[in-house]
Amino acid sequence: MAHADLVFTGTVLTVDEKRPTAEALAVADGRIVAVGTRSEVAGLIGAGTETVDVGDGCVMPGFVEAHGHPLMEALALSDRIVDIRPVTVRDADDVVAAVRRETAARGAAGAYLSGWDPLLQPGLPGPTAAWLDDTAPDGPLVIVHNSGHKAYFNSAAARHAGLTRDTPDPKGARYGRGADGELDGSAEEIGAVFPLLAGAIEPESYPQMLRDECARLNRAGLTTCSDMAFDPAFAPLLAQLHDELTVRLRTYEISNPQMSTAATPGQGDDLVRQVGIKIWVDGSPWIGNIALSFPYLDTAATRSIGAAGSCGHANYTREQLAEIVGAYFPLGWQMACHVQGDAGVDTILDVYEEALRRWPRSDHRLRLEHVGAIRPEQLQKAAELGVTCSIFVDQIHYWGDVIVDGLFGEERGSRWMPAGSAVATGMRISLHNDPPVTPEEPLRNISVAVTRTAPSGRVLGPQECLTVEQAIRAQTLDAAWQLFADDAIGSLEVGKYADLVVLSADPRTVPPERIADLEVRATYLAGRRVHGR
């Protein structure tokens, strides 16, 4: 065999059941050519081979974000949109000050901010139409809620987007209206929110925004990321930047009113591939519009989001969901359905069951996204149907106390994001961050899945904890499997791409609460270093 281009020595965590750990790994032409002991790999080291001894660190598969929004996050974390997320700005007064500064600085060009969250930034004013117009009298103002499922806009922004009282609600979304029928300055769900952001997009600046986004993902140790709200309008840009991308993308096109797409399932290559269709069954727990079988509590928190005593609602009827799934699934598409409330889970599982009966497929990997309030029997039904869940476990780290004390109570809140119950059914799951809702932090996902520790230090539902090994699989191989990419990535096996991350320690050997603090020393895509030293 020819000499390797690159050889790693030290602790190698493979996520391969046949050989979970190794001492060395060799790479040639971007692929893994050997995994084994130092002596087994030594013969592949030649004069031109780069060797990396990771010392006290650990080599493992590059992390996989199974539910991301990199094309959106590229804009949301750019200089064009001000980041007011709770992870950046905690105090309500500081949030309002940031809004006022941006509107004064931008004037007629329009001010755009993202991250408004009354639950984690208590004391925020009600973003009424009057407040928005008073705050920004000279130009458009759009403030996106931290969930991404709601936005607030002033009259100038409505005019800029061509919205009037007669504008019909997009399918699966809506514009808020007062008793007189006039727009009230609020928009719910993607179909209503996206048009408001058109003024923030500067086409000449976007390529650099996407390069910056790839660098952010690489710093977190990510080598593959899904895009769960793909707009085909971005396809030419991805083609233009294809050879510059340092993250593999797996895209899920937004289902549209025409329920059609020019794409075919799986089109693309190993770097950029379109694999699915995305639907939003319901909304966000943080704005009160998830479809529940039980009501929100009546607390100061639920009153601040207008959800006290409400069971929320779905974005679509069962018949509408069946129509959408029935348009795409028979063509071979994987479906990924955002659903948080348990009533919404019942509906979409019934729709999936009917689709599988009408159009059987042995390897469909139908997906449910987030599944905060999913019940044990629903997880069992999903597993029996071959449906897989991507779980937003990092919500426990940020909203854990609010979930229990402010929204749903101890009994229901402690089971939020029940990863342990999902794995117990035999289901393969993934962990995700839904960025920019929470930062890309796969190591924290692993830590939270194992500890389920809320901000106060309390543990939510210890029976739902994963083992470290289970959590690692959910952030690597099983996440890749959900994306139909496990044949090429997700574990360190001969023949797969050398998509790797070098950590400062083996996550299996440190206290679980410290996993989140491990350093990503380097990230490699197909054997090429894209981050670190």
DRENPAVO-616117 format. One line per field, with one value per residue (C-alpha): residue in three letters; chain; residue number from 1; x negated, y, z negated. Coordinates in Angstrom, 3 decimals. Each point is the difference from the previous one (the first is absolute). Layout:
REM DRENPAVO-616117
bagu	ALA/... $
pafi	A/... $
koldren	NUM/... $
xx	X/... $
yy	Y/... $
zz	Z/... $
END
This chain:
REM DRENPAVO-616117
bagu	MET/ALA/HIS/ALA/ASP/LEU/VAL/PHE/THR/GLY/THR/VAL/LEU/THR/VAL/ASP/GLU/LYS/ARG/PRO/THR/ALA/GLU/ALA/LEU/ALA/VAL/ALA/ASP/GLY/ARG/ILE/VAL/ALA/VAL/GLY/THR/ARG/SER/GLU/VAL/ALA/GLY/LEU/ILE/GLY/ALA/GLY/THR/GLU/THR/VAL/ASP/VAL/GLY/ASP/GLY/CYS/VAL/MET/PRO/GLY/PHE/VAL/GLU/ALA/HIS/GLY/HIS/PRO/LEU/MET/GLU/ALA/LEU/ALA/LEU/SER/ASP/ARG/ILE/VAL/ASP/ILE/ARG/PRO/VAL/THR/VAL/ARG/ASP/ALA/ASP/ASP/VAL/VAL/ALA/ALA/VAL/ARG/ARG/GLU/THR/ALA/ALA/ARG/GLY/ALA/ALA/GLY/ALA/TYR/LEU/SER/GLY/TRP/ASP/PRO/LEU/LEU/GLN/PRO/GLY/LEU/PRO/GLY/PRO/THR/ALA/ALA/TRP/LEU/ASP/ASP/THR/ALA/PRO/ASP/GLY/PRO/LEU/VAL/ILE/VAL/HIS/ASN/SER/GLY/HIS/LYS/ALA/TYR/PHE/ASN/SER/ALA/ALA/ALA/ARG/HIS/ALA/GLY/LEU/THR/ARG/ASP/THR/PRO/ASP/PRO/LYS/GLY/ALA/ARG/TYR/GLY/ARG/GLY/ALA/ASP/GLY/GLU/LEU/ASP/GLY/SER/ALA/GLU/GLU/ILE/GLY/ALA/VAL/PHE/PRO/LEU/LEU/ALA/GLY/ALA/ILE/GLU/PRO/GLU/SER/TYR/PRO/GLN/MET/LEU/ARG/ASP/GLU/CYS/ALA/ARG/LEU/ASN/ARG/ALA/GLY/LEU/THR/THR/CYS/SER/ASP/MET/ALA/PHE/ASP/PRO/ALA/PHE/ALA/PRO/LEU/LEU/ALA/GLN/LEU/HIS/ASP/GLU/LEU/THR/VAL/ARG/LEU/ARG/THR/TYR/GLU/ILE/SER/ASN/PRO/GLN/MET/SER/THR/ALA/ALA/THR/PRO/GLY/GLN/GLY/ASP/ASP/LEU/VAL/ARG/GLN/VAL/GLY/ILE/LYS/ILE/TRP/VAL/ASP/GLY/SER/PRO/TRP/ILE/GLY/ASN/ILE/ALA/LEU/SER/PHE/PRO/TYR/LEU/ASP/THR/ALA/ALA/THR/ARG/SER/ILE/GLY/ALA/ALA/GLY/SER/CYS/GLY/HIS/ALA/ASN/TYR/THR/ARG/GLU/GLN/LEU/ALA/GLU/ILE/VAL/GLY/ALA/TYR/PHE/PRO/LEU/GLY/TRP/GLN/MET/ALA/CYS/HIS/VAL/GLN/GLY/ASP/ALA/GLY/VAL/ASP/THR/ILE/LEU/ASP/VAL/TYR/GLU/GLU/ALA/LEU/ARG/ARG/TRP/PRO/ARG/SER/ASP/HIS/ARG/LEU/ARG/LEU/GLU/HIS/VAL/GLY/ALA/ILE/ARG/PRO/GLU/GLN/LEU/GLN/LYS/ALA/ALA/GLU/LEU/GLY/VAL/THR/CYS/SER/ILE/PHE/VAL/ASP/GLN/ILE/HIS/TYR/TRP/GLY/ASP/VAL/ILE/VAL/ASP/GLY/LEU/PHE/GLY/GLU/GLU/ARG/GLY/SER/ARG/TRP/MET/PRO/ALA/GLY/SER/ALA/VAL/ALA/THR/GLY/MET/ARG/ILE/SER/LEU/HIS/ASN/ASP/PRO/PRO/VAL/THR/PRO/GLU/GLU/PRO/LEU/ARG/ASN/ILE/SER/VAL/ALA/VAL/THR/ARG/THR/ALA/PRO/SER/GLY/ARG/VAL/LEU/GLY/PRO/GLN/GLU/CYS/LEU/THR/VAL/GLU/GLN/ALA/ILE/ARG/ALA/GLN/THR/LEU/ASP/ALA/ALA/TRP/GLN/LEU/PHE/ALA/ASP/ASP/ALA/ILE/GLY/SER/LEU/GLU/VAL/GLY/LYS/TYR/ALA/ASP/LEU/VAL/VAL/LEU/SER/ALA/ASP/PRO/ARG/THR/VAL/PRO/PRO/GLU/ARG/ILE/ALA/ASP/LEU/GLU/VAL/ARG/ALA/THR/TYR/LEU/ALA/GLY/ARG/ARG/VAL/HIS/GLY/ARG $
pafi	A/A/A/A/A/A/A/A/A/A/A/A/A/A/A/A/A/A/A/A/A/A/A/A/A/A/A/A/A/A/A/A/A/A/A/A/A/A/A/A/A/A/A/A/A/A/A/A/A/A/A/A/A/A/A/A/A/A/A/A/A/A/A/A/A/A/A/A/A/A/A/A/A/A/A/A/A/A/A/A/A/A/A/A/A/A/A/A/A/A/A/A/A/A/A/A/A/A/A/A/A/A/A/A/A/A/A/A/A/A/A/A/A/A/A/A/A/A/A/A/A/A/A/A/A/A/A/A/A/A/A/A/A/A/A/A/A/A/A/A/A/A/A/A/A/A/A/A/A/A/A/A/A/A/A/A/A/A/A/A/A/A/A/A/A/A/A/A/A/A/A/A/A/A/A/A/A/A/A/A/A/A/A/A/A/A/A/A/A/A/A/A/A/A/A/A/A/A/A/A/A/A/A/A/A/A/A/A/A/A/A/A/A/A/A/A/A/A/A/A/A/A/A/A/A/A/A/A/A/A/A/A/A/A/A/A/A/A/A/A/A/A/A/A/A/A/A/A/A/A/A/A/A/A/A/A/A/A/A/A/A/A/A/A/A/A/A/A/A/A/A/A/A/A/A/A/A/A/A/A/A/A/A/A/A/A/A/A/A/A/A/A/A/A/A/A/A/A/A/A/A/A/A/A/A/A/A/A/A/A/A/A/A/A/A/A/A/A/A/A/A/A/A/A/A/A/A/A/A/A/A/A/A/A/A/A/A/A/A/A/A/A/A/A/A/A/A/A/A/A/A/A/A/A/A/A/A/A/A/A/A/A/A/A/A/A/A/A/A/A/A/A/A/A/A/A/A/A/A/A/A/A/A/A/A/A/A/A/A/A/A/A/A/A/A/A/A/A/A/A/A/A/A/A/A/A/A/A/A/A/A/A/A/A/A/A/A/A/A/A/A/A/A/A/A/A/A/A/A/A/A/A/A/A/A/A/A/A/A/A/A/A/A/A/A/A/A/A/A/A/A/A/A/A/A/A/A/A/A/A/A/A/A/A/A/A/A/A/A/A/A/A/A/A/A/A/A/A/A/A/A/A/A/A/A/A/A/A/A/A/A/A/A/A/A/A/A/A/A/A/A/A/A/A/A/A/A/A/A/A/A/A/A/A/A/A/A/A/A/A/A/A/A/A/A/A/A/A/A/A/A/A/A $
koldren	1/2/3/4/5/6/7/8/9/10/11/12/13/14/15/16/17/18/19/20/21/22/23/24/25/26/27/28/29/30/31/32/33/34/35/36/37/38/39/40/41/42/43/44/45/46/47/48/49/50/51/52/53/54/55/56/57/58/59/60/61/62/63/64/65/66/67/68/69/70/71/72/73/74/75/76/77/78/79/80/81/82/83/84/85/86/87/88/89/90/91/92/93/94/95/96/97/98/99/100/101/102/103/104/105/106/107/108/109/110/111/112/113/114/115/116/117/118/119/120/121/122/123/124/125/126/127/128/129/130/131/132/133/134/135/136/137/138/139/140/141/142/143/144/145/146/147/148/149/150/151/152/153/154/155/156/157/158/159/160/161/162/163/164/165/166/167/168/169/170/171/172/173/174/175/176/177/178/179/180/181/182/183/184/185/186/187/188/189/190/191/192/193/194/195/196/197/198/199/200/201/202/203/204/205/206/207/208/209/210/211/212/213/214/215/216/217/218/219/220/221/222/223/224/225/226/227/228/229/230/231/232/233/234/235/236/237/238/239/240/241/242/243/244/245/246/247/248/249/250/251/252/253/254/255/256/257/258/259/260/261/262/263/264/265/266/267/268/269/270/271/272/273/274/275/276/277/278/279/280/281/282/283/284/285/286/287/288/289/290/291/292/293/294/295/296/297/298/299/300/301/302/303/304/305/306/307/308/309/310/311/312/313/314/315/316/317/318/319/320/321/322/323/324/325/326/327/328/329/330/331/332/333/334/335/336/337/338/339/340/341/342/343/344/345/346/347/348/349/350/351/352/353/354/355/356/357/358/359/360/361/362/363/364/365/366/367/368/369/370/371/372/373/374/375/376/377/378/379/380/381/382/383/384/385/386/387/388/389/390/391/392/393/394/395/396/397/398/399/400/401/402/403/404/405/406/407/408/409/410/411/412/413/414/415/416/417/418/419/420/421/422/423/424/425/426/427/428/429/430/431/432/433/434/435/436/437/438/439/440/441/442/443/444/445/446/447/448/449/450/451/452/453/454/455/456/457/458/459/460/461/462/463/464/465/466/467/468/469/470/471/472/473/474/475/476/477/478/479/480/481/482/483/484/485/486/487/488/489/490/491/492/493/494/495/496/497/498/499/500/501/502/503/504/505/506/507/508/509/510/511/512/513/514/515/516/517/518/519/520/521/522/523/524/525/526/527/528/529/530/531/532/533 $
xx	0.000/-1.170/-0.954/2.686/0.375/0.846/-0.299/1.437/-1.322/1.394/3.522/2.314/3.716/1.495/3.766/-0.355/1.461/-2.463/-2.972/1.090/-3.513/-3.350/-3.504/-0.513/1.839/-1.327/1.431/-0.679/1.832/2.471/1.113/-0.871/-2.283/-0.921/1.176/-1.910/-2.975/-3.064/-1.941/2.752/-0.010/-3.755/-0.702/2.144/-2.214/-2.389/-2.210/2.955/2.474/1.190/0.196/2.087/-0.375/3.047/-1.741/2.526/2.753/2.334/0.853/3.638/2.428/0.876/3.266/3.205/2.715/3.120/2.307/-1.729/0.692/-3.418/1.316/2.256/-2.574/-2.521/2.307/1.243/-3.530/-1.313/-0.600/3.332/2.078/-0.665/-0.269/2.194/0.409/-0.034/-3.393/-1.283/2.188/1.695/1.504/3.267/-1.149/-3.131/2.132/2.160/-3.108/-1.412/3.224/-0.092/-3.697/0.509/3.046/-1.845/-3.065/1.839/2.795/1.705/-2.183/1.916/-0.921/0.081/-0.571/0.329/0.374/2.895/1.063/2.316/-0.467/-3.772/-0.025/2.845/1.152/0.034/2.720/2.922/-1.085/3.263/0.377/0.043/-3.224/-1.734/1.054/-1.035/-3.365/-0.778/1.852/-2.416/-0.457/0.847/-0.432/0.210/-0.691/-0.090/0.912/-2.750/1.974/0.078/3.734/1.150/-1.003/1.122/-0.013/0.904/2.107/-3.017/-1.073/3.522/-0.096/-3.467/1.221/3.219/2.243/3.463/3.142/1.103/-3.123/1.116/-1.674/-2.587/0.824/-1.020/-0.782/1.803/-0.233/1.478/2.952/1.946/3.759/0.233/-1.819/-3.152/-3.426/-1.154/-3.730/-0.447/-0.689/0.026/-1.810/-2.485/2.317/0.882/-3.380/-2.286/1.483/-0.760/-3.718/-0.459/-1.268/-2.823/-1.490/-2.853/-0.803/-3.520/-0.830/1.630/-2.841/-2.301/2.772/0.176/-3.778/0.149/2.778/-2.067/-2.868/2.353/1.165/-3.575/-1.011/2.697/-1.401/2.756/-0.736/3.571/3.112/3.528/1.894/3.551/1.544/-1.611/1.235/-0.896/-0.910/-3.248/-0.974/-1.980/-1.965/-0.867/-1.144/-2.170/-1.587/-0.042/-3.773/-0.424/2.379/-1.640/3.164/2.070/3.613/3.098/2.974/3.727/2.117/2.898/3.331/1.766/3.630/-0.444/-1.285/-2.562/-3.746/-2.335/-2.471/-0.229/-0.675/-3.703/-1.188/-3.421/-3.299/-1.678/-0.587/3.442/2.997/3.760/1.580/3.375/3.047/0.782/3.402/0.858/2.858/0.162/-2.093/-2.103/0.642/-1.483/2.776/2.868/0.910/-0.826/2.815/0.551/2.521/-0.353/-0.050/-2.891/-0.092/1.338/-3.181/-1.787/-2.080/2.958/1.834/-3.060/0.342/3.809/0.263/1.504/2.543/-0.399/-0.619/-1.640/0.816/-1.344/-1.004/1.837/3.018/-0.479/1.403/-2.446/-2.952/1.159/0.218/-3.560/-1.533/2.000/-1.442/-3.668/-0.408/1.080/-2.728/-2.651/-0.552/-0.882/2.357/-1.158/2.827/-0.560/2.322/-0.225/3.438/1.298/3.300/-2.005/-2.017/3.218/1.082/-3.230/-0.539/3.458/-0.880/-3.304/1.715/2.505/-2.746/-2.036/3.064/0.736/-3.586/-2.146/-3.714/-2.494/-2.500/1.922/-1.582/3.023/-0.889/1.556/-1.856/-0.416/2.877/-0.105/3.298/0.071/1.444/-1.477/2.721/-0.514/-3.711/0.833/2.382/-2.593/-2.622/2.361/0.628/-3.729/0.333/-3.043/-0.197/-2.478/0.026/-0.692/-1.436/-1.907/3.331/-0.451/-3.230/1.608/3.729/0.076/1.204/2.486/1.399/0.794/0.825/1.435/1.582/0.941/-0.610/-2.192/1.711/-0.007/-2.913/-2.482/0.521/-0.612/-2.157/0.151/-3.129/-0.347/3.483/-0.637/-3.184/1.687/2.408/-2.947/0.321/-3.106/0.143/-2.037/-0.697/0.096/-0.193/2.449/-2.383/0.188/2.595/-2.855/-3.655/-1.634/-1.314/-0.008/-2.183/2.569/2.728/-1.877/-0.483/3.646/1.309/-2.022/0.715/3.318/-1.042/2.056/-1.508/0.914/-1.904/3.079/0.113/3.066/1.215/-3.131/1.650/-0.387/-3.797/-2.135/-3.356/-3.007/-0.361/3.659/-0.269/-3.169/1.733/2.940/-2.383/-2.003/0.949/3.728/0.323/-1.769/2.403/2.979/-1.517/-0.545/-3.742/-1.146/-1.523/-2.582/-0.343/0.917/-2.557/-3.703/-0.051/-2.101/1.525/1.853/-1.005/-2.579/2.391/-1.560/-0.091/-2.891/1.123/-2.046/1.087/1.972/3.619/0.497/-2.660/0.984/2.920/3.121/0.556/-3.457/0.543/1.492/-3.265/-2.310/-2.080/0.390/-3.685/0.435/2.630/-0.689/2.197/-1.094/-3.441/-0.420/-0.313/2.739/-0.382/-2.642/-3.582 $
yy	0.000/3.551/2.261/1.996/3.760/0.398/-2.212/0.655/-1.779/0.006/-0.677/-0.642/-0.241/-1.589/-0.351/-3.304/-2.912/-2.410/1.961/2.783/1.253/-0.005/1.421/1.303/1.041/0.578/2.188/0.036/2.045/1.232/-3.474/-2.188/-2.821/-1.610/-0.061/-2.051/-0.197/2.194/-2.955/-0.884/3.516/0.677/-1.520/2.693/2.833/1.228/3.017/2.082/-1.076/2.616/-1.520/1.356/-1.330/1.218/-0.457/0.245/0.760/-2.191/-0.472/-0.769/0.422/3.552/1.063/-0.060/2.631/-1.900/3.012/3.229/3.177/1.066/2.041/1.920/0.231/1.445/3.030/-0.010/0.192/2.416/3.710/0.695/-1.450/0.880/-3.018/0.597/-3.668/-0.765/-1.670/3.431/2.520/-1.110/3.225/1.344/3.616/-0.836/-1.650/3.110/2.187/-2.138/0.401/3.763/0.222/-2.033/1.946/3.298/-1.245/-1.555/2.515/-0.448/-3.013/-2.039/-1.665/-3.776/-1.810/-3.632/-1.731/1.682/-2.356/1.172/-3.297/0.360/3.814/0.816/3.590/0.570/2.402/-1.303/0.409/1.598/1.755/3.339/-0.783/-1.170/3.113/2.292/-1.748/0.208/2.899/0.423/-3.447/-3.722/-1.808/-3.792/-1.913/-3.801/-2.054/-2.290/-3.046/1.221/-0.735/3.582/3.502/3.510/2.792/3.665/1.730/0.890/-3.651/-1.014/2.487/-1.176/-3.624/0.964/-1.106/1.519/-0.916/-1.867/-2.188/-3.617/-2.178/-2.365/-3.690/-1.219/3.543/3.203/3.742/1.320/2.346/2.204/0.026/2.499/-2.350/2.112/-1.608/0.045/-0.234/-3.732/-2.937/-3.686/-2.850/-0.099/0.882/3.284/0.790/-0.534/2.767/2.535/-0.809/0.618/3.514/-1.371/-2.112/1.635/-2.422/1.308/-0.590/-3.389/-2.213/1.288/-0.499/-3.661/-0.405/1.467/-2.432/-2.972/1.224/0.217/-3.558/-1.252/1.702/-2.047/-3.202/-0.371/-1.493/-0.651/2.113/-0.310/3.033/-0.426/2.948/-0.199/2.423/-1.099/3.633/-0.715/-2.862/2.189/1.520/-3.420/-1.081/3.124/-0.553/-3.806/-0.410/2.506/-1.734/-1.500/-1.710/-2.651/1.152/-2.177/2.102/-0.300/2.162/1.892/-1.484/2.598/0.815/-1.648/-3.153/-0.544/0.256/-0.050/-2.112/-3.763/-1.927/-0.311/2.316/1.536/-1.430/-0.962/3.664/1.451/-2.293/0.573/-2.744/1.096/2.219/2.036/0.664/1.968/-1.878/2.565/2.862/0.788/-0.632/3.450/1.836/-2.289/-1.553/-3.686/-2.536/-1.501/-2.367/1.957/3.732/2.273/1.026/3.405/1.758/3.281/-1.774/-1.304/3.314/1.772/-2.074/-0.037/-3.744/-0.333/-2.825/-0.640/-3.359/1.793/-0.979/-1.689/1.773/-2.517/-2.276/-3.740/0.132/2.695/-1.945/-3.147/1.963/1.345/-3.348/-1.672/2.416/-0.584/-3.381/-2.181/1.690/-1.421/2.995/-0.312/2.181/1.948/1.425/2.593/-0.888/0.926/-0.663/-3.498/0.658/0.959/-3.217/-2.051/1.689/-0.367/-3.604/-0.839/1.727/-1.885/-3.303/0.550/1.022/-3.124/-2.163/1.586/0.334/-2.577/0.689/-2.148/2.752/3.268/1.510/2.271/2.614/1.889/3.162/1.268/-2.049/1.802/-1.339/-3.392/-2.772/-3.507/-1.782/2.410/-0.778/-3.709/0.494/2.078/-2.706/-2.692/2.095/0.512/3.730/1.707/3.026/2.868/1.344/3.601/-0.977/3.297/1.645/-1.496/1.960/3.343/-0.304/-2.969/1.953/2.012/-3.207/-1.430/3.070/2.310/-2.075/-3.609/-1.016/-2.692/-3.126/1.007/2.417/-2.445/-2.380/2.695/-1.345/-3.655/-1.305/-2.971/-1.280/0.425/-2.082/-2.614/-0.775/-0.916/3.206/1.691/3.673/3.139/2.995/3.483/3.724/1.469/2.941/2.928/-0.760/-1.349/0.183/-2.909/-1.924/-3.752/-0.637/1.693/-2.099/-3.141/1.355/1.059/-3.299/-1.824/2.317/1.751/2.886/3.221/3.455/-0.241/-3.275/-2.197/-3.202/-0.384/-3.579/-2.000/-3.059/1.811/0.299/-1.588/-1.638/1.870/-2.600/0.339/3.789/-0.141/-2.271/2.412/2.829/-2.008/-3.318/-0.030/3.646/-0.893/-2.925/2.354/2.028/-3.080/0.653/-2.809/-1.871/2.781/1.726/-0.268/-2.578/-0.578/-3.033/-0.940/1.417/2.874/3.625/1.217/2.479/0.321/2.106/0.109/0.702/0.910/-3.220/-3.170/0.938/-3.479/0.626/3.413/0.787/0.381/3.581/0.884/-1.355/3.331/1.737/-2.188/1.892/-0.683/0.028/-0.725/-0.943/-1.857/-0.426/-2.857/0.117/3.760/2.127/2.627/1.209/0.084/-1.060 $
zz	0.000/0.741/-2.857/-1.796/0.312/-3.680/-3.084/-3.467/-3.066/-3.517/-1.225/2.949/-0.813/3.119/-0.791/1.865/-1.957/1.610/-1.380/-2.402/-0.736/1.761/-0.346/3.521/3.130/3.527/2.758/3.764/2.649/-2.592/-1.101/-2.964/1.138/-3.317/-3.623/-2.539/-2.296/0.462/1.357/2.477/1.433/-0.223/3.400/1.673/-1.237/2.685/0.561/1.177/-2.675/-2.481/-3.475/-2.854/-3.524/-1.932/-3.363/-2.818/2.513/2.007/3.681/0.793/2.893/0.954/-1.618/2.031/-0.417/1.043/-0.349/0.945/1.925/1.285/2.926/-2.383/-2.783/2.459/0.242/-3.606/-1.452/2.621/-0.440/1.723/-2.851/-3.632/-2.305/-3.065/-0.967/-3.739/0.448/1.082/-1.860/-3.219/-1.375/1.448/-0.269/1.968/2.689/0.362/0.062/2.817/1.974/-0.400/0.932/3.158/1.149/-0.557/1.857/2.951/0.526/3.364/0.858/-2.554/-3.280/-0.421/-3.301/-1.033/-3.350/-1.871/-2.828/-2.829/-1.866/-0.339/0.121/-2.418/-0.013/3.755/1.169/1.991/3.638/1.105/3.344/-1.841/-1.883/3.171/1.945/-2.836/-0.330/3.726/1.616/2.914/1.539/-0.146/-3.312/-0.226/-3.217/0.269/-3.043/-1.305/1.130/3.594/0.034/-0.524/1.024/-0.833/2.561/0.287/2.653/2.116/0.081/1.044/2.880/1.012/0.109/1.800/-2.875/-0.508/-1.888/3.138/0.208/-0.351/-2.586/1.500/-0.264/-3.448/-1.231/-0.896/-0.505/-3.225/0.346/-2.369/-0.474/2.865/2.369/0.206/-0.355/-3.630/0.745/-0.647/2.302/-0.927/1.760/2.826/2.866/-1.684/-1.572/3.015/2.212/-2.732/0.125/3.718/-0.696/-2.160/2.777/1.903/2.840/0.508/-3.687/-0.433/1.335/-2.733/-2.558/1.016/-0.201/-3.524/-0.881/1.160/-2.191/-3.015/0.577/0.350/-3.270/-1.730/1.512/2.594/3.387/1.193/-0.432/1.282/1.230/-1.208/1.838/3.414/2.637/3.550/0.722/-1.866/2.329/2.465/-2.882/-1.420/3.447/0.247/-3.425/0.142/-0.001/-2.850/-2.406/-3.070/-1.253/1.749/0.482/0.093/1.031/-0.716/2.278/-1.544/1.059/2.119/0.907/3.401/-1.761/2.719/0.495/2.974/-1.976/-0.196/-3.236/-0.724/2.738/-0.503/-1.178/-3.255/-0.853/0.771/0.349/-0.144/-2.063/-1.329/-0.331/-3.144/-1.572/-3.156/-1.716/-2.819/-1.378/-3.055/-3.703/-0.672/1.874/-1.028/3.337/-0.340/0.315/-3.469/-1.581/-3.263/-0.822/-0.786/-3.666/-1.025/-1.156/0.533/2.664/1.990/-0.320/1.441/3.199/0.078/-0.602/-3.511/-0.036/3.727/1.676/2.910/3.566/3.100/3.196/2.186/-0.251/0.265/3.529/1.047/-1.418/1.783/3.240/-0.395/-0.959/2.780/2.556/-0.860/-1.699/2.971/2.059/-2.316/-2.281/-3.654/-2.070/-3.057/-2.082/-2.722/-2.864/-3.695/-1.475/-0.723/1.790/3.076/-0.339/0.033/3.218/1.939/-1.129/1.337/3.280/0.207/-0.763/2.793/2.450/-0.785/0.506/3.389/1.206/-1.855/-0.126/-1.881/-0.829/-0.257/-3.167/-0.486/-2.591/-2.908/-1.049/-3.610/-1.602/-3.355/-1.378/1.725/-2.192/-0.567/1.964/2.893/0.033/0.081/2.921/1.839/-0.502/1.284/3.133/0.518/-0.749/-1.522/-2.304/-0.062/-3.540/-1.063/-3.385/-0.421/-0.851/-3.480/-0.468/0.875/-0.770/-2.408/-3.027/2.060/1.517/-3.442/-2.088/2.624/2.760/-0.709/-3.624/-1.523/1.325/3.660/-0.036/-1.509/2.946/2.621/2.855/-1.156/1.701/-2.356/0.763/3.730/-0.072/-2.193/2.855/2.214/1.986/1.443/-0.979/0.543/-2.215/1.484/-0.755/2.542/0.461/-0.313/-2.720/-2.102/1.019/1.773/-3.011/0.651/-3.040/-2.217/1.627/-1.039/-3.527/-0.400/1.393/-2.664/-2.946/0.891/-2.218/0.102/-0.687/-3.703/-0.327/-0.304/2.043/2.201/0.328/-0.859/1.588/3.344/-0.236/2.700/-0.522/1.385/2.749/1.009/0.096/2.112/2.530/0.115/0.912/2.556/1.628/-0.727/1.036/3.261/0.424/-0.273/2.848/2.185/-0.319/-2.306/2.928/0.362/-3.395/-3.683/-1.132/0.551/2.271/2.999/3.160/-1.644/0.337/-2.504/-1.609/-3.445/-3.117/-2.476/-3.574/-3.053/-1.756/0.559/-0.913/-1.480/-2.658/-1.396/-2.325/2.209/-1.120/1.331/3.510/1.056/-0.895/2.058/2.564/3.698/0.903/3.698/2.579/3.258/3.070/2.256/-1.626/0.517/-3.123/0.007/-3.588/-2.691/-0.182 $
END
